[in-house]
Amino acid sequence: MAILPTLLLGLSLIPVADARRRPRPVTRIPAEAVAEMARARGFDAEVAVDDEGDPMIRAQNTQFKHIVLFYGCTEEGCETVQFRAWWSVQSPVSLEAINAYNVTSRQGRAYLDSDRDPTFEMLVPLEGGVLPSHVDALYGLFLGSASRFSKRIFEGG
């Protein structure tokens, strides 16, 4: 009969052990963790410091370059991540084309920067907590959305 209480005790510990292995939501993420996400996607990624003293990432591969900016940073990490890509152009892109993209797109926002270059960015606030895998998934969404933006603006697709 001692087997039954031991078995029941062992079964009651299973959910606790599983809960400890589950990833925990984060409200801050280190720049190096996001740089590793970029490297895993085939980008050369360099962590640097922006003009405000916050970390930033310069990432590029043979087809695409972008930066990742961080806001609300402490030693534990940053509470907001912003992905940004831009394309230097010789021929101007119309504001109407940018606005048309924004009207039909749910992810990110597009605009003309101070040099009138088309720019696409996506903000990822971590308020309330998200899993690091969610940040990685949003990174992928940014890359796909930026690619679609580029095709639509430059190829009309």
PyMOL commands that set and color helices and strands:
alter all, ss='L'
color gray80, all
select helices_A, chain A and resi 3-21+31-40+95-104+132-155
alter helices_A, ss='H'
color red, helices_A
select strands_A, chain A and resi 44-49+55-60+65-74+77-86+109-112+118-125
alter strands_A, ss='S'
color yellow, strands_A
deselect
rebuild
show_as cartoon
